[in-house]
Amino acid sequence: MPSYTEKDIRNVALVGHSGAGKTSLCEAFLHGTGVTSRLGSVADKTSHLDTDDEEKERSCSIESHVMNLSVDGKLLNIIDTPGSPDFIGPAIASLAAVETAMVVVNAAAGIQVNTRRMRDQAKNLGLARIIVINRIDSENADLADLVANLQAAFGSQLTPFNLPAGGKKSVIDCLANDTGDSDILNVAECHTNIVERVAEVDDALMNRYFEDGSLPVDEVRANLPKAVAEGKIVPVLFTNARSGVGVKELLSFVASCAPSPAGGKQRMLIVGGEEKPIPQGNSFCGQVFKVSIEPKSNIKYAYIRGFSGRLKPDANLTTSGEKKGVRPGHLLKFQGHDHKEIDEGIGGDIFAVAKLDLHIGDTVFDHTTEGRIAPPKFPNPMYSLALEPKARGEESKISDAVRRFTDCDPCFKATHDAQTHELVISGVGDLHLRVILSKMHKLYKLDVNTKPPKIPYRETITAPAEGHHRHKKQTGGAGQFGEVYLKVEPLPRGSEQPLEWSWDIFGGSIPGQFEPAIKKGVMELMQQGAIAGFPLQDIKVMITDGKHHPVDSKEVAFKTAGKYAFKDAVLKAKPVLLEPIVDIEVTVPSDNVGDITGDLAQRRGRPSGQDMLPGNLTVIKAQVPLARVADYHSRLSSISGGKGSYSMEFSHYEPVPANEAQAVIAAYKPHKDEDE
């Protein structure tokens, strides 16, 4: 049984932009509390957390890493998350496991793309936020100006709890001290701001503050977790991970002032579309927030955040709605790459199970029940590549490897496109997919050729028309005969069903038993396309007449007759090629707005609005053809100097301009069909 309870736990995720020093802070935490005997370094490739070969090679985190510390009688579960926008998936997933997001900011670089994105994610999820300004010894770091920019961007709730002092060689506690010397700002003013912000959590506390003009420090400290949990105050603390300045003070602050699982954000169980509190008691409920596969042993580990009850190794672990469960067997507490076995997992804690088929976002129980905890919303991966094996016979191996990567990364997707017959992988950006392919080579010795995937065009018609086909074969014995007349009409663009079917036969010219065969032929062409090899949509088909033979009419004959009668009609119905249009939002420094809007216009983009953000940033919204933004990641990076980000979501289909449509149609090489 654990020696700690839910109230003793503090769950914290370190988030922010790449280069802010999140992993270095975690290494300082481990070394400062005696967990490790040496201070690990990302630059020297001696980190205890970034142990993956790709992470060492690129000197940045690619996956999230879990560690735990004992500080001032509290258990701190800390998750170090990737800072590159390309690896935002594991970072967002980690927020599902914590009550507090520690947003780490590089003192010299200031507010960067992922600083804002992850802070906004944490706020939208209702998590407590702590801002840590790291690398305070950086040259050209204007700390006072940075604090002002942070408050302008994220709100006046941001309140310094300590300040650099002694030439950035130490920090002074602004809660414990109402006077003192610091390198920036005023200790007395910061102390007053803290007291005023904390007083807002309780009317009685506020009244006492107004009456007395102050509050005892112990009383302020006692109410801090509630103030931080409710977002009434967002503490700002200063550190230098490499020299250890402010590290001990930061850990003590988290242990005493960050909310526990009992006092922080409470998750809800969605049952039948309604949100309900998670029942508290002995029955276990938790959620998987991370999945990893150990390269050498191929053991799959699922990391679980417990929300209620207790889980023992011999329990029956089930996912929502499943009747048959599995025994966890072993419950593990991870410390970076290493782990140790524990006797029991409790609500509020973070632990892992091995060799179970669980996925990120799964809600798990120790009994059969319905309901799920909603996972965070992940960005839709829109940067895609089509894969082809370099060596024959490796298709299944590549599919297996890709499936493992999709298990571990919520923003990595893979699909076998039935239309184009390609294995298409999709990620957040170019770096994301390059790392996946590098891992595939190093871990599984698999090499692939890549190319941009085919754009999923569609075909449709724009006018009504009639079609006819007679299928007749005579080969000596029983023959084949079927004749079909039909009409087609266009349906509204984006109809719920791609095909509307109407059987308008009267007088038995075609027996009803052949209707399924004719429809099968029509559906076959719906998938194959008529002009460029892309699926048809938004069409109404009416079977109006035909002929049959009492001996030679067979299903295969009417299937063929239906297919080519339909094709005859489609080719007469003014067919057009449709292209996917996406909604795109581009966030860039305001200085780049003109270049971005001009570039989008060249891509046939239609602007739909702009929003100004604090920190000299602008969000540009537009609709643009997917075919024109397949390479947008590299172009945006070039224009914005790596400071821009974007997201895309499918919007609708619309006709391709005539000149571009002709090029796509001309490239189509249909297979010869012997039945035609």
N, C-alpha and C positions, 0 to 999 in steps of 0.2 A: 504494500500500500504506500502511495507517495507520502513524503513527509510534509508536503505543502497542500494547501487547499486552493479553491478557485480565487479567493480574495488575495492570495499571495502571488498570483500570476500577473505578469505584464506582457502582452503580446504586441510587438512593434515591428513594422516593416520599414526599412530604409529605402527611400525612393528619391528620384531626382535624375538629373542629366548625367550622362557619361563624363567622367573626369572630375566629378565633384568630390570624390574621395570616400564613397560609401564603404567599399571593401576595405580601404585603409583604416577607416574608423572601426570596422568590425575586428580587424586584426589588432588594433589598439585595445579594444574591449577585451579580447581574449587574453592578450599579454598582460594587460593591467590588472586583471582579476586572477592571474596565475593559472589559467587554463592551458596556456602554451608557454613554453620556456624561452621562446625567442619571438621577436616581433616580425611577423610575416610581411612581405612586400610584394605588391603587384609588379612594380618595375623590375625587381630582381627575380621574379618568377618563383618566389618562395612563399606565396600566399597559402594559408591553410584552407581557404575557401575556394578560390579559383584554381581547382586542381585539374580541370579538363584541359586536354592538349590545345584545343582551339582557344580557350580562355588565356592560357599562358602565352600562346603565340601572338594573340591580338591585344594582350594586356588590358582586357576588359571582361566583365562578367557577361555571360551568355544565358545562364540559367539562374534561378534564385537559389540561395543556399541558406539552410536553417542551422542555427546555433542556439545554445542556451547558457545562461550565466546565473550565478547566485550573487546577488548584490543586496546588502543591508537586509537580509532575511527574506528577500523576494526572489522569485524565479522569473528571469527575463528570457522569454522566447523571442529571438531576434531573427528577422529574415532579411538577408542582403539581396537586393534585386538588381537586375541589369538596368543600366542607364541609357543605353542606345535606343533611339526610337524604333529601330528594327526589331528589338527584342522586348517590346512593351508587353507582350502577352503574359509571360511569367510574372512580370511586375504587377500587372493588374490582378492576376489570379491570386497573388500573395495577399492582396488587400482583403480578400474574403476570410483570411485567417486571423486578422488582428483587430484591435480596438484603436490603435494609434499608428498614424503614418508620420515617420520622421523624414521631413523633406530636407535633403542635404543640398546646400548651395555652395558652389565654388566662389570664394571671396573675390577672385579676380575676374571670373567670367560673368558672374551675376546671374540674372534670370534667363535661363535657356529654354529651349523648346520643351524638353521633358520635365523641367522644373514645373512649368505651368500645367502641363497635361496631367502629371501625376498628382499635383496638389489639387487640381479640379476633380480628378477621379476620387480622391480621398474625401473631399468635401461633399461631393454628390452621394457618396456611400454613407455619409453621416459619421465618419471617423474623426477622432481627435487628431489635431495636427500639431507638430512641433517643428519649428524651423531651426536647422543647425547650419550656421555659417562656418564652413570648414576652410582650412588652408589660409588662416588669417595672416600668415607671414608672407603671403605672396606679394611680389613687387607690384606696384601700381594698383593695389587693392585699396579703394576708398570705402572703408567700412561704414562710415556715417551715411554716405550717399547711397550705399547698397541697402541699408536699413530703410531709408526713406523710399527707395524704389520698391522694395518689398511691401511696405505698408500701402503705397499707392496702388500696387498691382493686386494685393491680396486682402487689403482691408486694415482698418485701424486697430483691429483686435490683436495684431502682431505687437507683442510687447517684450522687449529685452529683459531676460531674467538674470543675465550676467553680462559683463562688458570686458573687453580686453584691457589689460593693465600692464604697467611695467614694460612698456615697449613691446607689447604682444607676447610677453613671456609668461603671463599668468592671466587669470580672470578674477573679477570681483563680483560677489554675489549681491544682486540688487534687491533680493527679497530679505536676506538677513541684515543688510546694511542700508541705512537711509542717508548715509554720507560716505564719502570716500573719493579717491582719485581713480580715474580711468583714462584710457587713451582716446575714447570717443564718448559723446553724449554726456548726460548728467546722471549720476547714480541716484540722487535724491528724486529727480523727476521720474526715473524708471521705477523706483520703489513706490512712489505715489500711484503711478499708472497701474502697477500690479494690484495694489490694495483696492483701488476703485473698480477694476475689472472683476476681481473676485467677489467683491461686495454685491455685484449685480445678480449673483446666483440665488440670493435669498433676501426677501423683503425685510426680515428682522435684522439681518446682517447689514443691509443698506441703511436702515434707520439708525442702527447703533453707530455706524460709520459717520453719518451726518451729525449725530449728537456729540460724539467724542472726538471727531476729526481724525481718527485713526483706528486701526484694529491690531490686536496682538499678532505677532508673526506666526505663532503656533496655530491660531485660529484661521489665519489666511492659508497656511499650509494645509490644514485639515480640509478646507473647502476647495483647494486647488484641483483635485481630480475631477470634481463635478464641473467646475468652470471650464477645464480643458476639454472634458467629454462633450459638453454642450456647445463648444466653440465660442464661449463668451470671451475667452482669452486664447491666443495662439502664442505660446512661449517662443522666444528667440534666444538661442544660446550660441556661444562662440567656441570653436575648437581648432586645434592643429593636430591632426592625427599622427603625423610623423614625429613630432616632438612630445606629444602627450599632453599639451596644454588644453585644459578644459575637459579632457576625456573622463577623468574620475568624477568631476562635477556633473557632467552630462548623465553618466550612469546613475548617480545618486538621485538626480532629478527625476529620471524615468522611474526608478524604484519607488520614490515617495509621492510623485505628483501625476504620473500617467494613470489613466483609469484602468481598473481591473476588468476582467470579463463580466463581473457582476455589475460594475458601474458604468461600463462603456456601451457602445452601440449594440443593441439587442436585435439579433436576426429573427426573422419570422418564417414560419412554416406555411407554405402555400398548399392548401388542401381544397380541391374542387374549385379552384379559381379565387378562393378567399384566403386572406392572410390571417394566421393565428399565431399566438405566442408558442414557442417551443415548450412542450410540457417539461417541467422540472421534476426530477425524482431520480430513481435508480435506473430507469430505462435510458439507454444510450442513444444519442443523436449527434451526428457529426457530418462534416462535408469535406470531400477531397479537394485540395487546392493545388497540389503539385504531384506530378508523376515523373519518375526518373527510371532509367534502365542502366544498371551497372555494366559497363562495356565488357569487362572480362568474364563475369559470371552470367551475364544476360538476365540477372534477377531484376524483376520489376518491383519498384517500391512506390507505394501510394501514401502520400502525406495527408493526414487527417487533422482537422481542427475539431475538437470535441465541443459541443454546445450544451450538452446536458448528460447527466447520469455517469455511469462507469462502464468501461469496456474491459473485459478480461480475455486472456488468450484463448480460452475454451468457449467463448461466446459464439452465438450463431449470427454472423454479420450479414445483413441483407441490404439491398438497395430498395428504393421506393417502389412498392407494388410487387416486389418479387417474393414468392413464397418459399423458395429454396435458398438457403443461405450457405455460407462457408465459414469455417473456423479460421480466425486470424492466425492462430498458431504462435506467433511471436509479435510482441509489440516493441517498437524500437524508438529510441530517443537519439536523434541525429545531432552530431557536432561537426558541421561541415561535411567532409567526406566520411568520417568515422561514425560509428553508432554503437550503442549499448542497449541491452535488453531491459525492459521495465516490466513490473508485475501487473500494472493496471494503467489504463488511460482514463483520465477524468475530464469532466466537462470544464471547458476553459483552456485545456492544455493542447499542445501540438505534439503529435507522435506519428509514427509510420507503421505500415504493415507491408509484408513482402509476399510476392507470388500470387497476388489476387488480381482478377480482371476488373480493375476499377479505373475510372476516368475522371479527369478534372471536371469539377462541378457536381459529381455524384453526391447525393445525400444518402448517408448510411445509418442503419439502425441495428440494434441487437434483438429486434423482434419484427415480425411482419406488420407493416403499416403503410399507409398512403401518405403522400405529401413530399414536398421538396423545398429546400432552401434555394432561393434564386441566386445563381452565380452572377458575378459582375458582368457587365456588357463589354464584349471585346470588339475591337475594330475589325471590320470586314477585310480580310487579306485580298488585295486587288493586283499585286505585282505577281505575274505568272510566267512560268516557263513550261514548255513541253519537253518531255524527256524521251530519249531513245537510247537503248543499251548499245554500248560500243561492241560488246561481244554477244554472239548469238546464244539464246537459251537462258539469258539472265533476267528475263522479264519478271518471273515470279520472285526471284531474289530481290530485285529492285522494289517490287510492290511490297514485300515483307518489310524491307528496311524503311520505306516511306511510311508504312503504317505505324512503325515504332516511333518515328518522329512526330506523327500526328497525335499519338497518345501523350507525348510529353510537352507539346507546345500548342496552346489553344488558338494561336494565330497562324498556324501552319495547316494548310488544307491540301488534300490530294484527291483528284477525281479522274476516273476513266471516262473520257468524253465519248459517248456512244455515237455521237454525230461525226466527230473528226477522228475517232479511233486513236486518240493520244492520251498518254498519262500526263496530266497537267498538275503541276504543283504551284501553290499560291502562298505568298507570304506578305509581310508588311513592306518589304523593300528589297533592293538588290543585295545588300549585305546579308540580310536574313537568309535568302536562298543560297547565296554563295557559301555560307557557313554550313547549311544543311548538306550541300553537295560535297563539301570538304570532309564532313563527318562520315558521309556515305563511303567515301574513298578510304579514309583512315580506319574506320571501324569494321567495315564489311567488304573492303577491297572491291568495291563496285564503281565503275566509271561509266559516265553517260555523256551523250551528246545532247546539247540543249538548243532550243530555238524558241522564238516567240510563239505562243500558242495561236492556233487559228481563231479568229474572232467568231463568236457564235451568232452569225447572221441568221435571219429568218426570211421566209418568202411568204407572200400573200397575193391576193388578187384585188383589183380595183373596180371591176365591172362584172355584171352577170354574163354567163355564156352557157352554151350547150356542148355536150361532148358525146361521142359515140365510138364504140369499138366492137368488132366482131372477131371472136377467137375461134378458129376452126383448124383442127389438125386431123389428118387421116393417115394412119401408118399401117394399114393392112387389117388390123383387128378392129376392136371398138375404138372410135375416134373421140375427139374432144370438141365440144361446141358450146358456146355461150355468147350472147349478144346483149349489150347494155347501152341504154340511152339515159343520160342524166343531165341535170342542170346544176350550176354553181352560182352562188351569190356571195359577195363580201359581207362579213360581219363587222361590227364596230371594232376598232383597233384595241387590242388588249383584252378581248373577250375572255370570260372565265374558262371556257373550253375552247381548244383550238379548232374543233370540228363540231358542227351541228348537223345531225343526220336525220333524213326524212325518207321514209319508204312510201312512195306515191304510186305503187303499182296497182292497177285495176284490171280485173278480168283474167288474172292468172297468167299473163304473158311471161312472167318469171315466177315459178313456184317459190313460196316463202322460205322453203328449206335452203335456198341459195342466198338469202339475204346476208347471213354471217360471212359467207365466202366473198361476196362483193365488197362488204365493208372491210374485210381483211385486206383486200387488194387496194382499196382507197387509203386505208391507214398505212399501208406499206409505202405508198407514194408520199403521204403526209410526212413520213420520216425521211424519205430519200430526197425530197424536193424535186422540182420540175425544171428549174432554170440554172441553178448554181450548186445543187447538192446540199441545200440546207432545209431544215424542217419547215413545212407549211403551217400557217395558223390563220385564224379568223375567217373561216370558210364554212358556208352552209352547202351541203350536198343533198340533192333531191333525186332519187332514182325514179325515173318517170316511165320507162318502157323497156322492152327487150324481147328476145326470143329464146326458146329453149328447144332441145331435141329430147324425145322420150328415152332414147338409148344413150346418145353420146354426151348429153349434158352432165357434167360432173362439177364438183366444187372447185377443182383446180382451174377448170375452164372459165367459170364465172369470176374467180379471183383475178385471173389475168385480164378478162374483159372489163371488170370493174376498175382495175388499176389504170388501164390505158384509155378507157373512156374518160376517167377523171383527168388524166394528163392532157388529153385532147382539149377538154373544157378549160383547164387552167391556162394553157398556152394561148387560148382565145380570149381570156378574161383580163387582159392587160396586167400580167403579173409584174410585181415589183419586188426588189430586194429591200429588206428592213435591217437596220443596224441598231445595236444596243446603245442607248444614251445613259450616261451616268451623271448623278449629282456630285460635284466635286467641291470641296472646301479647302482652300489653300491659306495657310497661316504663314505670313512672312513679315520681316521688318518693313515698316512703312516706306522706307527708302526704295524698296524693290517693287512696290505696287504697280508702277507704270510698266516695268519690264514683264511682270507676270501677266497683267491683263493683255498686253500686246501679244505675248506668247500664246495665251489661251485663244485669242482671236484668230491667230494663224492656224490653230487646231480646230477651227469651226466651233469654238466655244461661245456660248451665249451667257453673258453676265446676268446674275439674278440679285446681286446686292453685295454690300461691303459693310463690315462692322469694325470699328476701331476698338482696340484692346489697350489696357495699360501697358507700359513698358515699350511704347513705340512699335506696337505690332498691329497688323491689319488682317482680318479674315476676308478673303475674296470667295464669293459663292458663284458658281456657274454650272451650266449644263453643257456637256461636251461628249462627242462620240467616243466610245471605249477604244475604237481602233486608233484614235489619235493621241491617246495618253498611255499607250502600252510602255513607252520609254520615259514616262514623266518623272519618275523618281530621280534619274540622273540629271535631267534637264533642270528640275527645280533646285537640286543641290548646286548645280553650276551657277544658276542665276543668283541664288541667295547666299552663296558661300557656305552651304551646309546648315544655315539657320532656319530654313523653311521646313514645313511639314504639310501633309495633305491627307485627306481621307476621301474615299469614293464609295458610293452606293448606287446600285442599279436603279434607274428611274423608269424607262419605258423604251419601246421600239418606235422608230420612225423611218421613212424611206431614205435610202442612200441617194445622194446626188447622182444624176444620170451618168456623168463621166466616170465616177468612181465605181458605180454599179457595173458598168460595162467591163471594166478591168477585172472585177471579181468573177463575173459571169464567163468572160473569155478564158479565165484560168481553170474553169471547171472541166474535168475530163470524166464524163459519165462512163460507167461500166456497161458494156454491151450486154443486153439481156436477151437471151435466146428465145424467150417467149414472146418478145415484141414482134 
